[in-house]
């Protein structure tokens, strides 16, 4: 049985800790601006020391990062956790987490943060939220699709949250552009696609994250999918969602094959791929080629170019929750049941 955190309410405190990368001094203003936006909306913000430092691809030494994150989980005055952003080597801290002492509390993010989200849900059966990072929430207005994360964090167990795909997405990052009205600069029409057909409806327990990082959980205690399904899902099928930050087409394909060989897709309902800034073809081999081969190998339906990951905006996917994902003529609809 999946456990869900208590709903976030106005007046609650959000903890910000850098379990992966911290924020260099030149970008500290992004954190301050995001803090002000949450405070303006009626929340308190507790920013950990790891957020303000960055050295050798991490915010702080392994033990420090793990201890600050665990401290926020144990602190009864912190009601949700949102890291500033992702990074590179969060994987290091997983053995230093006392998983038996983690009580349900929402943690939100993507990129390398999804490494922790994935491991937490698989190890503990506690739902986690794959959605926007803290520094992306620094504008006066929050983009309508990305802002749906609040509907998730404010929902009670048993609730149903419905989200629609975006009208447009941001084709490239413009870090120097003003946050007006949003951090994101949406410039390209969104179209969710289905391999081999136009429309599809998939149902299953949601699970996924950033391919670049969660692939390294295969064969570890943090990627034991068979035990997760047996212990927490009553052997219900998983509806997988993935996003790619930097991998080229053949690297993606090797990763997907590893998931197949590891049995991750043995009891699955389908696969959803987010838009990606990467996926470069290699000697004519494309991501589309990989998706076709994985579909042939597994028999699973595949949705792609969805609102997930490094090409914003993104829908908030809840790891462990019951999900129904529909694509109809290029439009996506995600219904999430916290049950």
Buried (B, 14 or more C-beta within 10 A) or exposed (E): EBBBBBBBEEEBBBBBBBBBBBBEEEBEEBBEBBBEBBEEEEBBBBBBEBBBBBEEEBBBBBEBBBBBBBEBBEBEEBBBBBBBBBBBBBBBBBEBBEBEEBEBBBBBBBBBBBBBBBBBBBBBBBBBBBBBBBBBBBBEEBBEBBBBBBBBBBBEBEBEBEBBBBEBBBEEBEEEEEBEEBBBBBEEEBBBBBBEEEEBEBBBBBBBBBBBBBBBBBEEEBBBBEEBBEBBBEEBBBBBBBBBBBBBBBBBBEBBBBBBEBEBBEBBBBBBBBBBBBBBEEEEBBBBBBBBBBBEEBEBBBBBBBBBBBBBBBBBBBBBBBBBBBBEEBBBBBBBBBE
